[in-house]
Amino acid sequence: MNVYDFDKTIYIHDSSVDFIKHCVFKYPACFVEMPRLGLIAAAYGLKLIPRDTFKQKCFKVLRHVPDLEKEVDIFWDKHQNGIKKFYLNQKRDDDLIISASPDFIIDNICNRLGIESMSSSLDPKTGLLNRPNCFGEEKVNRFREAYTDDMVEEFYSDSYTDSPMARLAKKAYIVKGEKLLPWKF
C-alpha cells in the first residue's frame, strides 16, 4: 500500500481553502463571514489560537451552504483537474489518502479516484471536529486503527509535519510540485 497526504501533495492546493473560497464567492451569506474569517486567520497567524480552533471556526462559514453534499460534488467537478500528474501516473487501487482536511471534502474525490481515505471528521454545520484533527501523530493513530505499520510501502507528503507517518514507510518522499525527493529524517 502507498499512503499519501492530500493537500499540496497529490492536489495542487489546499482543498479546504479552495472549497471555502468556492462557497464564499457563490453564497452571499458566506461572504458576510469574511471579516470574522480574517480575524480568525490573524489570530492563528499570531499563534493566539491553536490549529484545531482555527479550523473549526473557519468551517462554520459552511452553515450558510444549502446543500453541502451537492456543493462538494460541484466543487470537485471543477477542481478534479488539480490532481497532480505524478499521482495519476502511479496511482494504485490500494492507495490510501490520509489528510487533515475534512472527510466531507476528501471522501468525494477519493471515491472518484477509486481509493480509500482517512481524514478529519468535522461536522460542516457546526464546524466542530468530531475527534482529533488528522494531523501529525494523529495520522499514525488513525492509520493504526485499520492497518498495521508494515503495510506502508511508500509515503508521500509535502510537509515534514508528516514525519510520524513517513517513519512507518519502507520509502518516503517529500513532494515539491511534481517532483519527488527522498525524505530526510
GROMACS elastic network, one bead per residue, 0.5 to 0.9 nm:
[ bonds ]
;  ai    aj funct       b0    kb
    1    92     6  0.82477   500
    1    93     6  0.88230   500
    1    94     6  0.55296   500
    1    95     6  0.56374   500
    1    96     6  0.72328   500
    1   151     6  0.59725   500
    1   152     6  0.53221   500
    1   153     6  0.55166   500
    1   154     6  0.71613   500
    1   155     6  0.89867   500
    2    91     6  0.88397   500
    2    92     6  0.78883   500
    2    94     6  0.71615   500
    2    95     6  0.50256   500
    2    96     6  0.64056   500
    2    97     6  0.87148   500
    2   151     6  0.84114   500
    2   152     6  0.58777   500
    2   153     6  0.54823   500
    2   155     6  0.58897   500
    2   156     6  0.80761   500
    2   169     6  0.84864   500
    3    94     6  0.89318   500
    3    95     6  0.58389   500
    3    97     6  0.58264   500
    3    98     6  0.69953   500
    3   152     6  0.66282   500
    3   153     6  0.78487   500
    3   154     6  0.62564   500
    3   156     6  0.64895   500
    3   157     6  0.89279   500
    3   165     6  0.88529   500
    3   169     6  0.85005   500
    4     9     6  0.72779   500
    4    10     6  0.74364   500
    4    95     6  0.76016   500
    4    96     6  0.62599   500
    4    98     6  0.61101   500
    4    99     6  0.80806   500
    4   154     6  0.83328   500
    4   155     6  0.56683   500
    4   157     6  0.61471   500
    5     8     6  0.81256   500
    5     9     6  0.58769   500
    5    10     6  0.72393   500
    5    96     6  0.86682   500
    5    97     6  0.57480   500
    5    98     6  0.52502   500
    5    99     6  0.53702   500
    5   100     6  0.83826   500
    5   155     6  0.80474   500
    5   156     6  0.62039   500
    5   157     6  0.50025   500
    5   158     6  0.75301   500
    5   159     6  0.88219   500
    5   162     6  0.81641   500
    6     9     6  0.51825   500
    6    10     6  0.52950   500
    6    11     6  0.59188   500
    6    12     6  0.89057   500
    6    14     6  0.82547   500
    6    15     6  0.83400   500
    6    97     6  0.62576   500
    6    98     6  0.68609   500
    6    99     6  0.57004   500
    6   100     6  0.84135   500
    6   101     6  0.81262   500
    6   106     6  0.82850   500
    6   156     6  0.89289   500
    6   157     6  0.75425   500
    6   158     6  0.87357   500
    7    10     6  0.64998   500
    7    11     6  0.52615   500
    7    12     6  0.68115   500
    7    13     6  0.58071   500
    7    15     6  0.60927   500
    7    16     6  0.84323   500
    7    99     6  0.74762   500
    7   100     6  0.86048   500
    7   101     6  0.77838   500
    7   157     6  0.85029   500
    7   158     6  0.79783   500
    8    11     6  0.52119   500
    8    14     6  0.60447   500
    8    15     6  0.85586   500
    8   157     6  0.78984   500
    8   158     6  0.60691   500
    8   159     6  0.88240   500
    8   175     6  0.79918   500
    8   176     6  0.82365   500
    8   177     6  0.76009   500
    9    12     6  0.68195   500
    9    13     6  0.83031   500
    9    83     6  0.88955   500
    9    84     6  0.79655   500
    9    87     6  0.87842   500
    9   156     6  0.70333   500
    9   157     6  0.53131   500
    9   158     6  0.51587   500
    9   159     6  0.85320   500
    9   174     6  0.83701   500
    9   175     6  0.58422   500
    9   176     6  0.77018   500
    9   177     6  0.76227   500
    9   178     6  0.86624   500
   10    13     6  0.88457   500
   10    82     6  0.82564   500
   10    83     6  0.55766   500
   10    84     6  0.52478   500
   10    85     6  0.82974   500
   10    86     6  0.79124   500
   10    87     6  0.59798   500
   10    88     6  0.86315   500
   10   156     6  0.86187   500
   10   157     6  0.83110   500
   10   158     6  0.89111   500
   10   175     6  0.84448   500
   10   177     6  0.88787   500
   10   178     6  0.87355   500
   11    14     6  0.73478   500
   11    15     6  0.74690   500
   11    80     6  0.84173   500
   11    81     6  0.87685   500
   11    82     6  0.54764   500
   11    84     6  0.58005   500
   11    87     6  0.89556   500
   12    15     6  0.85153   500
   12    82     6  0.54679   500
   12    83     6  0.64033   500
   12    84     6  0.64007   500
   12   177     6  0.73791   500
   13    16     6  0.88187   500
   13    17     6  0.80712   500
   13    18     6  0.73237   500
   13    82     6  0.76871   500
   14    17     6  0.54780   500
   14    18     6  0.62400   500
   14    19     6  0.86351   500
   14   101     6  0.83659   500
   15    19     6  0.58947   500
   15    20     6  0.84732   500
   15   101     6  0.72489   500
   15   105     6  0.75640   500
   15   106     6  0.81728   500
   16    19     6  0.51346   500
   16    20     6  0.61221   500
   16    21     6  0.85273   500
   16    59     6  0.87025   500
   16   101     6  0.61344   500
   16   102     6  0.74829   500
   16   105     6  0.74743   500
   17    20     6  0.52339   500
   17    21     6  0.61179   500
   17    22     6  0.85093   500
   18    21     6  0.51405   500
   18    22     6  0.60662   500
   18    23     6  0.87279   500
   18    75     6  0.87845   500
   18    79     6  0.88776   500
   19    23     6  0.62776   500
   19    24     6  0.85907   500
   19    72     6  0.76950   500
   19    75     6  0.68379   500
   19   105     6  0.79982   500
   20    23     6  0.51459   500
   20    24     6  0.60317   500
   20    25     6  0.86239   500
   20    30     6  0.87626   500
   20    58     6  0.82671   500
   20    59     6  0.76055   500
   20    61     6  0.77487   500
   20    62     6  0.74914   500
   21    24     6  0.50545   500
   21    25     6  0.61567   500
   21    26     6  0.84856   500
   22    25     6  0.55898   500
   22    26     6  0.62846   500
   22    27     6  0.87206   500
   22    75     6  0.72034   500
   23    26     6  0.50546   500
   23    27     6  0.58352   500
   23    28     6  0.87366   500
   23    30     6  0.67541   500
   23    31     6  0.82637   500
   23    61     6  0.85763   500
   23    62     6  0.74207   500
   23    64     6  0.87676   500
   23    65     6  0.71097   500
   23    71     6  0.79978   500
   23    75     6  0.88906   500
   24    27     6  0.55488   500
   24    28     6  0.67176   500
   24    29     6  0.77355   500
   24    32     6  0.83578   500
   24    33     6  0.82815   500
   24    34     6  0.80606   500
   24    61     6  0.80095   500
   24    62     6  0.85765   500
   25    28     6  0.69623   500
   25    30     6  0.77392   500
   25    31     6  0.65856   500
   26    30     6  0.81246   500
   26    31     6  0.83767   500
   27    30     6  0.54778   500
   27    31     6  0.66747   500
   27    64     6  0.74014   500
   27    65     6  0.69327   500
   28    32     6  0.65145   500
   28    64     6  0.86873   500
   29    32     6  0.53666   500
   29    33     6  0.72793   500
   29    61     6  0.84649   500
   29    64     6  0.59173   500
   29    65     6  0.82818   500
   30    33     6  0.54456   500
   30    34     6  0.74403   500
   30    61     6  0.55880   500
   30    62     6  0.69732   500
   30    63     6  0.81664   500
   30    64     6  0.57714   500
   30    65     6  0.75427   500
   31    34     6  0.54779   500
   31    35     6  0.86977   500
   31    61     6  0.84627   500
   32    35     6  0.72764   500
   32    36     6  0.84158   500
   33    36     6  0.53896   500
   33    37     6  0.61988   500
   33    38     6  0.87264   500
   33    61     6  0.64062   500
   34    38     6  0.60559   500
   34    39     6  0.86889   500
   34    61     6  0.87401   500
   35    38     6  0.50364   500
   35    39     6  0.64096   500
   35    40     6  0.87174   500
   36    39     6  0.52104   500
   36    40     6  0.62467   500
   36    41     6  0.86395   500
   36    58     6  0.87978   500
   37    41     6  0.60446   500
   37    42     6  0.85353   500
   37    57     6  0.77816   500
   37    58     6  0.62247   500
   37    61     6  0.84679   500
   38    41     6  0.51286   500
   38    42     6  0.61969   500
   38    43     6  0.86451   500
   39    42     6  0.50729   500
   39    43     6  0.61486   500
   39    44     6  0.86012   500
   40    43     6  0.50799   500
   40    44     6  0.61711   500
   40    45     6  0.85158   500
   40    49     6  0.82594   500
   40    54     6  0.64305   500
   40    57     6  0.73356   500
   40    58     6  0.75574   500
   41    44     6  0.50914   500
   41    45     6  0.59995   500
   41    46     6  0.85523   500
   41    54     6  0.71678   500
   41    58     6  0.84508   500
   42    46     6  0.61216   500
   42    47     6  0.85184   500
   42    48     6  0.85662   500
   43    46     6  0.51611   500
   43    47     6  0.62029   500
   43    48     6  0.50669   500
   43    49     6  0.60097   500
   43    54     6  0.82850   500
   44    48     6  0.57022   500
   44    49     6  0.51768   500
   44    50     6  0.66345   500
   44    51     6  0.70517   500
   44    53     6  0.86657   500
   44    54     6  0.62443   500
   45    48     6  0.76085   500
   45    49     6  0.84915   500
   46    49     6  0.80072   500
   47    50     6  0.67268   500
   47    51     6  0.86913   500
   49    52     6  0.83355   500
   49    53     6  0.63357   500
   49    54     6  0.65433   500
   50    53     6  0.54592   500
   50    54     6  0.62983   500
   50    55     6  0.87395   500
   51    54     6  0.50919   500
   51    55     6  0.61174   500
   51    56     6  0.86463   500
   51   133     6  0.88084   500
   52    55     6  0.50769   500
   52    56     6  0.61364   500
   52    57     6  0.85821   500
   52   128     6  0.89951   500
   52   129     6  0.78834   500
   52   132     6  0.81142   500
   52   133     6  0.65914   500
   53    56     6  0.51677   500
   53    57     6  0.61087   500
   53    58     6  0.85572   500
   53   128     6  0.86747   500
   54    57     6  0.53083   500
   54    58     6  0.61831   500
   54    59     6  0.87759   500
   55    58     6  0.52162   500
   55    59     6  0.63431   500
   55    60     6  0.89115   500
   55   127     6  0.77784   500
   55   128     6  0.85329   500
   55   129     6  0.86362   500
   56    59     6  0.53913   500
   56    60     6  0.65759   500
   56   122     6  0.79874   500
   56   123     6  0.89811   500
   56   124     6  0.89557   500
   56   126     6  0.80123   500
   56   128     6  0.52106   500
   56   129     6  0.66510   500
   57    60     6  0.54234   500
   57    61     6  0.78266   500
   57   126     6  0.88006   500
   57   127     6  0.62484   500
   57   128     6  0.79847   500
   58    61     6  0.61970   500
   58    62     6  0.84311   500
   58   127     6  0.72730   500
   59    62     6  0.57006   500
   59    63     6  0.80353   500
   59   122     6  0.86185   500
   59   123     6  0.86341   500
   59   124     6  0.63348   500
   59   125     6  0.81410   500
   59   126     6  0.77289   500
   59   128     6  0.80661   500
   60    63     6  0.57892   500
   60    64     6  0.84224   500
   60   124     6  0.67622   500
   60   125     6  0.65513   500
   60   126     6  0.56584   500
   60   128     6  0.80375   500
   61    64     6  0.62572   500
   61    65     6  0.81000   500
   61   124     6  0.85399   500
   61   125     6  0.84499   500
   61   126     6  0.89147   500
   61   127     6  0.79387   500
   62    65     6  0.53135   500
   62    66     6  0.86931   500
   62    68     6  0.77262   500
   62   124     6  0.60698   500
   62   125     6  0.64265   500
   62   126     6  0.83920   500
   62   127     6  0.77836   500
   63    66     6  0.77356   500
   63    68     6  0.87018   500
   63   124     6  0.66468   500
   63   126     6  0.69210   500
   63   127     6  0.81118   500
   64   125     6  0.83709   500
   65    68     6  0.57911   500
   65    71     6  0.78198   500
   65   125     6  0.89334   500
   66    70     6  0.89817   500
   66    71     6  0.85227   500
   67    70     6  0.54944   500
   67    71     6  0.62025   500
   67    72     6  0.88147   500
   68    72     6  0.61320   500
   68    73     6  0.85931   500
   68   104     6  0.87140   500
   68   124     6  0.81568   500
   69    72     6  0.52360   500
   69    73     6  0.64118   500
   69    74     6  0.88204   500
   69   104     6  0.76083   500
   69   105     6  0.87944   500
   69   108     6  0.88686   500
   70    73     6  0.50678   500
   70    74     6  0.62890   500
   70    75     6  0.86063   500
   71    75     6  0.60107   500
   71    76     6  0.86606   500
   72    76     6  0.62545   500
   72    77     6  0.85692   500
   72   104     6  0.76765   500
   72   105     6  0.62954   500
   72   108     6  0.73496   500
   73    76     6  0.53209   500
   73    77     6  0.61933   500
   73    78     6  0.88429   500
   73   105     6  0.88480   500
   73   108     6  0.70651   500
   73   109     6  0.85409   500
   74    77     6  0.50424   500
   74    78     6  0.65570   500
   74    79     6  0.87292   500
   75    78     6  0.53712   500
   75    79     6  0.60823   500
   75    80     6  0.82413   500
   76    80     6  0.50669   500
   76    81     6  0.85019   500
   76   105     6  0.87090   500
   76   108     6  0.77626   500
   76   109     6  0.66669   500
   77    80     6  0.59888   500
   77    81     6  0.84486   500
   78    81     6  0.73356   500
   78    82     6  0.88708   500
   79    82     6  0.54866   500
   79    83     6  0.80498   500
   80    83     6  0.59018   500
   80   109     6  0.73790   500
   81    84     6  0.78362   500
   82    85     6  0.88302   500
   83    86     6  0.87775   500
   83    87     6  0.72994   500
   83    88     6  0.73761   500
   84    87     6  0.55664   500
   84    88     6  0.66082   500
   84    89     6  0.88933   500
   84   177     6  0.81225   500
   84   178     6  0.68480   500
   85    88     6  0.50469   500
   85    89     6  0.60468   500
   85    90     6  0.87059   500
   85   178     6  0.72312   500
   86    89     6  0.52454   500
   86    90     6  0.65212   500
   86    91     6  0.85327   500
   86   178     6  0.59615   500
   86   179     6  0.80281   500
   86   180     6  0.86885   500
   87    90     6  0.53257   500
   87    91     6  0.56236   500
   87   178     6  0.86147   500
   88    91     6  0.52050   500
   88    92     6  0.88680   500
   91    94     6  0.86017   500
   91    95     6  0.69829   500
   91   113     6  0.88574   500
   91   115     6  0.89988   500
   92    95     6  0.54862   500
   92   115     6  0.80571   500
   93    96     6  0.88071   500
   93   113     6  0.88350   500
   93   114     6  0.67544   500
   93   115     6  0.60072   500
   93   116     6  0.86297   500
   94   114     6  0.89738   500
   94   115     6  0.65830   500
   94   116     6  0.74831   500
   95   114     6  0.89387   500
   95   115     6  0.57992   500
   95   116     6  0.66106   500
   95   117     6  0.86014   500
   96   110     6  0.88253   500
   96   115     6  0.62612   500
   96   117     6  0.54936   500
   96   118     6  0.75445   500
   97   106     6  0.84916   500
   97   110     6  0.76608   500
   97   115     6  0.76160   500
   97   116     6  0.63292   500
   97   118     6  0.61661   500
   97   119     6  0.78712   500
   98   101     6  0.88288   500
   98   116     6  0.87618   500
   98   117     6  0.58417   500
   98   119     6  0.56228   500
   98   120     6  0.88881   500
   98   134     6  0.76813   500
   98   135     6  0.88863   500
   98   139     6  0.67507   500
   98   142     6  0.86881   500
   98   143     6  0.80050   500
   99   102     6  0.78100   500
   99   103     6  0.85156   500
   99   106     6  0.78903   500
   99   117     6  0.78544   500
   99   118     6  0.63647   500
   99   120     6  0.68846   500
   99   134     6  0.61732   500
   99   135     6  0.70809   500
   99   139     6  0.75896   500
  100   103     6  0.86022   500
  100   118     6  0.85647   500
  100   119     6  0.54428   500
  100   120     6  0.52078   500
  100   121     6  0.89104   500
  100   133     6  0.60907   500
  100   135     6  0.52165   500
  100   136     6  0.87046   500
  100   139     6  0.81380   500
  101   104     6  0.86749   500
  101   105     6  0.71974   500
  101   106     6  0.67501   500
  101   119     6  0.59635   500
  101   120     6  0.57277   500
  101   121     6  0.85779   500
  101   122     6  0.88977   500
  101   133     6  0.84762   500
  101   134     6  0.77434   500
  101   135     6  0.89745   500
  102   105     6  0.56285   500
  102   106     6  0.63073   500
  102   107     6  0.84334   500
  102   119     6  0.58067   500
  102   121     6  0.58142   500
  102   122     6  0.57460   500
  102   123     6  0.86255   500
  102   124     6  0.86147   500
  102   129     6  0.88434   500
  102   133     6  0.88335   500
  102   134     6  0.88228   500
  103   106     6  0.50128   500
  103   107     6  0.54132   500
  103   108     6  0.82458   500
  103   117     6  0.81152   500
  103   118     6  0.72779   500
  103   119     6  0.51134   500
  103   120     6  0.56081   500
  103   121     6  0.55778   500
  103   122     6  0.69463   500
  104   107     6  0.57721   500
  104   108     6  0.68281   500
  104   119     6  0.88809   500
  104   120     6  0.88922   500
  104   121     6  0.80014   500
  104   122     6  0.78039   500
  104   123     6  0.86289   500
  104   124     6  0.79909   500
  105   108     6  0.59511   500
  105   109     6  0.72631   500
  106   109     6  0.56117   500
  106   110     6  0.61875   500
  106   111     6  0.86132   500
  106   117     6  0.71819   500
  106   118     6  0.83106   500
  106   119     6  0.70534   500
  107   110     6  0.51252   500
  107   111     6  0.60143   500
  107   112     6  0.86174   500
  107   116     6  0.80178   500
  107   117     6  0.63090   500
  107   118     6  0.81567   500
  107   119     6  0.81718   500
  108   111     6  0.52555   500
  108   112     6  0.64268   500
  108   113     6  0.88393   500
  109   113     6  0.62227   500
  109   114     6  0.85436   500
  109   115     6  0.88833   500
  110   114     6  0.59524   500
  110   115     6  0.52544   500
  110   116     6  0.62599   500
  110   117     6  0.63901   500
  111   115     6  0.61539   500
  111   116     6  0.74059   500
  111   117     6  0.85844   500
  112   115     6  0.79112   500
  113   116     6  0.88698   500
  118   121     6  0.88354   500
  118   134     6  0.79925   500
  118   139     6  0.83476   500
  118   142     6  0.74389   500
  118   143     6  0.77362   500
  119   133     6  0.80651   500
  119   134     6  0.57568   500
  119   135     6  0.87972   500
  119   139     6  0.83502   500
  119   142     6  0.86460   500
  120   129     6  0.72553   500
  120   130     6  0.81082   500
  120   131     6  0.75306   500
  120   132     6  0.73932   500
  120   133     6  0.52648   500
  120   135     6  0.82290   500
  121   128     6  0.86669   500
  121   129     6  0.58254   500
  121   130     6  0.54102   500
  121   131     6  0.63360   500
  121   132     6  0.80757   500
  121   133     6  0.74762   500
  121   134     6  0.81282   500
  122   125     6  0.88695   500
  122   126     6  0.83847   500
  122   127     6  0.63306   500
  122   128     6  0.56311   500
  122   130     6  0.55419   500
  122   131     6  0.78632   500
  122   133     6  0.85825   500
  123   126     6  0.56535   500
  123   127     6  0.53599   500
  123   128     6  0.54717   500
  123   129     6  0.63388   500
  123   130     6  0.68763   500
  124   128     6  0.73970   500
  124   129     6  0.89788   500
  125   128     6  0.81763   500
  126   129     6  0.87648   500
  128   131     6  0.88625   500
  129   132     6  0.66924   500
  129   133     6  0.69031   500
  130   133     6  0.86022   500
  131   134     6  0.84893   500
  132   135     6  0.82621   500
  132   138     6  0.71911   500
  133   136     6  0.88592   500
  133   138     6  0.70207   500
  133   139     6  0.85528   500
  134   137     6  0.81194   500
  134   138     6  0.52121   500
  134   139     6  0.51595   500
  134   140     6  0.87406   500
  134   141     6  0.87202   500
  134   142     6  0.73293   500
  135   138     6  0.52902   500
  135   139     6  0.54945   500
  135   140     6  0.87703   500
  135   161     6  0.79893   500
  135   162     6  0.75446   500
  136   139     6  0.57195   500
  136   140     6  0.75438   500
  136   161     6  0.56252   500
  136   162     6  0.52072   500
  136   163     6  0.73353   500
  136   164     6  0.63768   500
  136   165     6  0.74668   500
  137   140     6  0.53306   500
  137   141     6  0.65755   500
  137   142     6  0.88417   500
  137   161     6  0.86765   500
  137   162     6  0.76313   500
  137   163     6  0.83340   500
  137   164     6  0.55822   500
  137   165     6  0.72132   500
  138   142     6  0.60690   500
  138   143     6  0.84226   500
  138   164     6  0.87977   500
  139   142     6  0.51304   500
  139   143     6  0.60135   500
  139   144     6  0.85843   500
  139   162     6  0.80215   500
  139   164     6  0.78941   500
  139   165     6  0.65889   500
  140   144     6  0.60905   500
  140   145     6  0.87258   500
  140   149     6  0.87329   500
  140   164     6  0.66131   500
  140   165     6  0.55514   500
  140   168     6  0.83774   500
  141   144     6  0.52777   500
  141   145     6  0.65823   500
  142   145     6  0.53366   500
  142   146     6  0.73863   500
  142   147     6  0.89601   500
  143   146     6  0.57833   500
  143   147     6  0.59027   500
  143   148     6  0.77829   500
  143   149     6  0.81827   500
  143   165     6  0.86523   500
  144   147     6  0.50597   500
  144   148     6  0.58247   500
  144   149     6  0.69542   500
  145   148     6  0.83132   500
  147   150     6  0.85038   500
  147   151     6  0.69760   500
  147   152     6  0.89925   500
  148   151     6  0.57580   500
  148   152     6  0.81792   500
  149   152     6  0.63289   500
  149   168     6  0.57013   500
  149   169     6  0.77749   500
  150   153     6  0.76806   500
  150   168     6  0.70529   500
  150   169     6  0.74882   500
  150   170     6  0.81959   500
  151   168     6  0.84834   500
  151   169     6  0.79502   500
  152   155     6  0.69848   500
  152   166     6  0.89194   500
  152   168     6  0.63488   500
  152   170     6  0.66813   500
  152   171     6  0.84996   500
  153   168     6  0.85037   500
  153   169     6  0.53505   500
  153   170     6  0.51175   500
  153   171     6  0.63840   500
  153   172     6  0.84563   500
  154   166     6  0.81051   500
  154   168     6  0.87654   500
  154   169     6  0.52545   500
  154   170     6  0.59365   500
  154   172     6  0.53984   500
  154   173     6  0.76521   500
  155   165     6  0.74655   500
  155   166     6  0.56846   500
  155   167     6  0.87635   500
  155   168     6  0.82165   500
  155   169     6  0.58031   500
  155   170     6  0.81380   500
  155   171     6  0.65073   500
  155   173     6  0.62202   500
  155   174     6  0.85781   500
  156   162     6  0.89396   500
  156   166     6  0.75822   500
  156   171     6  0.88939   500
  156   172     6  0.58985   500
  156   174     6  0.58915   500
  156   175     6  0.65554   500
  156   180     6  0.82453   500
  156   183     6  0.87425   500
  157   160     6  0.75404   500
  157   161     6  0.89187   500
  157   162     6  0.68114   500
  157   163     6  0.89506   500
  157   166     6  0.83147   500
  157   172     6  0.82764   500
  157   173     6  0.66307   500
  157   174     6  0.52290   500
  157   175     6  0.56417   500
  157   176     6  0.88396   500
  158   161     6  0.88597   500
  158   162     6  0.83644   500
  158   173     6  0.83749   500
  158   174     6  0.52772   500
  158   176     6  0.63265   500
  158   177     6  0.85481   500
  159   162     6  0.59582   500
  159   163     6  0.80171   500
  159   174     6  0.68237   500
  159   175     6  0.79254   500
  160   163     6  0.52457   500
  160   164     6  0.87755   500
  160   166     6  0.86069   500
  160   174     6  0.76899   500
  160   183     6  0.83853   500
  160   184     6  0.86804   500
  160   185     6  0.87149   500
  161   164     6  0.76406   500
  162   165     6  0.55167   500
  162   166     6  0.62729   500
  162   167     6  0.88618   500
  163   167     6  0.60799   500
  163   168     6  0.89062   500
  163   183     6  0.87191   500
  163   185     6  0.75886   500
  164   167     6  0.54355   500
  164   168     6  0.72541   500
  165   168     6  0.55531   500
  165   169     6  0.72995   500
  166   169     6  0.54449   500
  166   170     6  0.85018   500
  166   171     6  0.78003   500
  166   172     6  0.55900   500
  166   173     6  0.80762   500
  166   183     6  0.79284   500
  166   185     6  0.89369   500
  167   170     6  0.79629   500
  167   171     6  0.85993   500
  167   172     6  0.77997   500
  167   185     6  0.84033   500
  168   171     6  0.86702   500
  168   172     6  0.87892   500
  169   172     6  0.60495   500
  171   182     6  0.79663   500
  171   183     6  0.79521   500
  172   181     6  0.85517   500
  172   182     6  0.63103   500
  172   183     6  0.52885   500
  172   184     6  0.86600   500
  173   180     6  0.58328   500
  173   181     6  0.53139   500
  173   184     6  0.84868   500
  174   179     6  0.82895   500
  174   180     6  0.58700   500
  174   181     6  0.52142   500
  174   182     6  0.62202   500
  174   183     6  0.54274   500
  174   184     6  0.83432   500
  175   178     6  0.68177   500
  175   179     6  0.57789   500
  175   181     6  0.63827   500
  175   182     6  0.89081   500
  176   179     6  0.51121   500
  176   180     6  0.64723   500
  176   181     6  0.76459   500
  177   180     6  0.82051   500
  181   184     6  0.88145   500
